[in-house]
Each structure stands twice: as C-alpha cells, then as structure tokens.
Amino acid sequence: MRLVFAGTPEVAVPALDALIASERHEVVAVVTRPDAPAGRGRRLVASPVAQRAEEAGIEILRPARPREESFLDRLREIAPDCCPVVAYGALLPRVALDVPAHGWVNLHFSLLPAWRGAAPVQHAVLAGDEITGASTFLIEEGLDSGPVYGTVTETVRPTDTSGDLLTRLAFAGSGLLAATMDGIEDGSLKPVPQPAEGVSLAPKLTVEDARVDWTAPALRVDRVVRGCTPAPGPWTLFRGERLKLVSLALAPEVPHLAPGEIRAGKNSVHVGTGSHPVELGWVQPQGKKPMRAADWARGVRLAPGETLGR
C-alpha cells in the first residue's frame, strides 16, 4: 500500500522505520508538526520524525493545522491507501480522515479501551498497572474510541519509569503497526468495536500533577516519581525552591520518619511519607545538574528536622 505516515516525537520513529523497511508498503510522505524552537538558542529544530524522513528521502508535510487547504490538496494528490499514525500531536478533521481509502490507523500505547488520551503510559504507571500494551485502531472523531485491529501486551516492571516503558512499547508497537498494515492490505484484518466497559481516561499530566505529596503512602510517592519521569518531571520543594526528584526507592526497613522529614546518612538520604520512608537516589536542584542525593545533602548542610515539600 501507499502510506502517508503521521508522527512527531522520537517514540514514533521505530514505527516509521518498520514501515520503511517493509517490502509490502511504500511510505510516500510523512506528516509531522512544524519545526519548533529548542535548546538555549531557541532555534527551530525539525521533529525526530521529520529528521528520519529527510534521511530516507521521503516528502515531509508540516501543516500548522491539518485542516489547511494546501495540506488537504497535497494529501489528495498523493492519494494514500492508508495513513498510519503514532503520536502525531494534532486532531485530524473529518475532511482529512476521509482521504485515504483505508482511513487513518493509530498506534496507541495502551490496551484500549483503557487509558484513552494523551498520556496512557504515564497513567498506567501511576495506577500501578501490572500489564499494559499497545493497540492499533481506526481513527474516528471520538477520543481514541475507534474499532481495534490488534494489540500487543507488555509487563510493567516494578522499577519502570514512563520513559522506560514507552521505549519498549514503541518497538513492540512498531511490529504491530506493520502487521496491521499487512492485514489491512490482504483483507485478513477487520477492526472490532471497543467494549463499552473498561473505559478509562489519560489526560496530559501537568507540572502540578508531578508534585510529590509526602503525606501519601510510599507506594504512591514511588509511582508519581516513576510515572512523571521523564515528563513533566517529579518535584518537591526544599527551602522554598524546586528540587527535581530523578530517582528514589522504597525503603520499608528504615525507622519511621514524619511525612517529608529528611534523614541523611553518610551515603544515603531517606524521606518520610504517609507510610514508610523512601530513599532518594538522584536529585536535581534548581539551576544545577543531577547529583547523588547524599552529595546534595552534604552540600546544603541539612539542619535537624528539615523537610521536603514546604
């Protein structure tokens, strides 16, 4: 089939690579978000998908909005059979959805109908899911509500951050998306409507969502830190300034500490929660590079009874 691939961030690149490598399909163009400012100089940088497409010599379409007439006209000229999508980042209007004969097929990083929305992997970690996965489905105008072509499952490991899990799902999902294109082409795959039961929503996380509540149980604190890593980035307050929490571990064997209370040893730093303490691994003070929590504690010269979160 002639494919127009839509995607933007690094997580979409494995799927694009899988489709480029396919002997049964031809990626004739990619649709991605416009170049965006990045780095200290804030110069415009192409998306990871655009960079990969340029390397492969594939036409790149960068509409500010996918309802632009110039974009729709070019899409009709290309006349794709199907448009696979991975984390494109913009809502597709009906007029665009109607162009390809087999529609737009999204690779979504959850087992639908669970975790519909922008942050399915983060919410799976926050909720303590033991199993998650990826789904391919036919895009309709609802929020991730279209009929499903196929799924793959993935175990959520106890130490997984959202970044760890998303990386594995990106590669597992790339194979699923390629297989879905094969099945659509030969007619062996038909999408199945999602069940009405089991729907959960995964809205984009805010910076405030990533603030650690030390009165919560240690298990919840651990999930917030892992679920918000790398984005939007878990944090707390120390002496009125933000302290980013890069990593921590559960420490049930440590004697009780009050919520937020810090206890620093020679090579360890523990913080109290609503249940048992946790051990800080790495932290990042405001305006500085990440450092070991023990080094940070020595540098700030903790006073007895100091706490995090205030």
N, C-alpha and C positions, 0 to 999 in steps of 0.2 A: 504494500500500500504506500501511497504518497502521504507522508506525515508532516505536519507542522507542529513542532514541539513548543510548549509554553512552560517557562520556568524562569526563576531568577537566582536564588541563592546557591551556595555550594552544595547543599543537600540534594539539589536537583541534578547535579552533574553526573552521578553514576547512572541514572536512568537515561539521560541523553546519550552517554557513552554506549549503553547497552543497545539502544535503538540504532545508533550509528553503525555499530558492529553487526547488526542483524543483516542476514543475506536476503531476507524476505521483504524488507521495507526500506524506503528511502526517506531520510529526513531532508526535506527540500527547503525548510526555513525554520527559524525559531522566533518565538515572540517572548520578549522579556521587558522588564521595567527599564525606563530610561536611565542613563548614566547618572550616578549620584555622587555628591561630594563625600570625600573620605580622607582620613589622615589629618595631621596637623595643618597642612597647607590647604585642606578642604578643596582639593582639585577634583574634577569629575573623573570617576572611575567606572568602567563598564562592569556589569554584573558578572559573576562567575560563569553563568550560562552563556552570556554574550562572548566572553573571552574564549570559552571552549568552542563555540560555534565559529568564531573567527579563525581559530587554529585549524578547524576542519573545513574551512572554505564554504560555510553554509550562510545563506542570506539571513540577516538579522532585522527583525521588525521591532521598533521601540516606541509604540504608541503611548502618549501620556494617558490616554483613556482608550480602552478597546472598542468604544463606540464611535471613534473618529471615522469619518467617511473615507479618508485616504487609506486608513488601515483596512477597513472593510472591503474597499475596492481591490486592494492588493491581495487580500485573502481570497476573494472570489476569483481573481486572475490565477492564483496558484492552484486553486481547486483541489485542496487536500481531501483524501479519503477519510482521514481521521486526525484529530488533534489531541495527542496525549499531553497531560498537564501534571506538573509537580511543583507545588509552592510558587505559583506564578505571582500572586500578590495583588490581584485586582479582580473585581467582579466582572463576569462576562455577560453582556446583554443578550437577549433572545436573538437579535438580528445576527450576532456573531455565532451563537450556538447552532443556528440553522444552516451555516455554510457547509461544513463537511458532511458527506453522506452518512458517516457513522458517528457523527457528533464529536463531542469533546469528552475524553475519558481521563478522569483524575486518579492519581495515585495519592491516597490519603493515609497518614500514619496512625491508624487505629483500626480496630475491628468494628466496623460500623454495624449497628447504629450508635455504638459507644463513642463518646468524645468527638462529636461534630464541632467543628470550629477551627480557629487559627492556631491553637496550642495543644493538640491532642497528646503529644508525648509528655509535655510538662505536667499536664493534668493526670496522666496515668501514673507518673512518679509521685505526685503529690497525694494521690488517692491510695497509694500503696498497692496498686495492681500487681499481681504476680505474673500475669500473662497479658501481652498486648500484641500488636501486629500491624499489618498494612492491608489496605483494601483498594481495589480498582473499581470505580463506579462511573456510570454515565451521568455527566453533569446535567442537572436541570436548574431551574431558577431558585429552588429552595436551598437552604444551608446544608450541604453535604447529604442530601436526602435522596439522591438518585439511586436507581437499581444497581446492584453489585454484580460485577463479573467474577471476581475471585479474591482470595485472601491468603496471606501467609502469617504465621504466628511467630512470636519472639518472646522468650523469657525475660522478665525484668529482674536483673541481678541485684542483690542487696546493696551493693555499692554503686550502682549505676547513677550517673548524672543524666539529665535530659540530653546533654550533648553526646554522651557515650551511647545511649540507647538510639538516638536519632541517626547516628552514624551507621550503626548496624542495620537499622530499618531501611536506610537509604540504599544500601547494597542489596539487601534481601528483596526490597520492593522493586529494584530495577529489573530483576529477573521476572517478577510477577507482571510488571507492566509490559515487558517484551512478550511474555507468553500470552497476555491478554490481547495484544495486537495480533498475534498469530491466530488466536481463536476467533477473533472478530473477522479476520480475513477469510478463513476457511469455513466459517459458519458454525463451528463447533461450540462456541460460547454464546449464551444468551443471558442478559442481565436479569437478576432476580430481585424483586422489590424488597426493600428493607422491612424487617418486622416493626410493628408499631410499639412493641415493648422493648425496654432496654436502652432507650434514647438518653444520652447524657451530653451536656454541652461543655465545650472547652474554649472559652473566650481568651483573647490575648491577655497575658499577665501584665500587670502594671508594676512600676517600681515599688509602690506601697504594698502590693501583694508579696514582694520579696523581702519585706522587713521581718526579721525574726522576732517572734513573741516568746520571750524566755519563760513566761508563765505556762506555756503549752507543754505537754509531755515531751520527753526527749525524742520519742519516735517521730512526733510531728515536726520538731525542730530539724531533725535529720532529713526528713522528706522535703521540707521547704528549701534547705540548702542544696540538696541534690536536684530537686525539681526546678529550681531557678538558676541552675548552672548549665550553660554559661550566661543565659539571658533570662530575665533582666538583671541577674546578679544579686545573690543574697547579701543582706547587710544588716548592721545594727549601729547603735550609737555608742561612742566612748568619749567621755569628756566633751559632749556636745558636737562631736564630729563623726561623720560616717566612717565605719570600719567595714570593709568588704570581707565576707567570710568565704574563703576559697575552698576550704575543706574542713570537715570535722568527723568524729567517730563517736559512736555510743560508748559510754564508759560506766556500766551499771555497778561495777565493783568499787567505784570511788565513793567515799563517805558523802553524805548529803550536803548540798550547798543550797542556799536560798536562790530563787529564780534570778538569773543574771549575775550572781556573785562569782567573782573570778578568784581562782586559787592557782598560783603559778609555782611550779617546782623548777628544779634545775633544767630539766629537758621536757617539761610538759606544762600545759595550761588547761585547766578544767573550768567549766562554767556550769552553774546550776540551772536547772529547768524546773518545770512543774512536776517532774517525777525524779529521775536520777540525772546526775551530771553528764555532760558530753565533753570530749576532749577536742580542743581546737587543733587543726593540723597546720594550715596556712592561712594567713590573713593579709589584707592589703589596706594599709592606712591611706587616708585621703591624700592624693598627690604623690604617692610613693609606689614602688614596685612591690609585688607579693613577697612575703617573707615568712619564715617559720614562726609559729605563734610564740615559741619560747624566746626567740630573738626579739620579737616585738615587745613581749612583756618586760624583758630586761631593759630595752631601750626606753620605755615610757616610765619605768620605775614605779610600779604599781604601789599604791598606798593600801594599807589593810582595809578591807570592806568595800573596795571599789567594785563597781558593777558595770555590766553592759546593758544597753537598752535605754539609757537616760541621757 
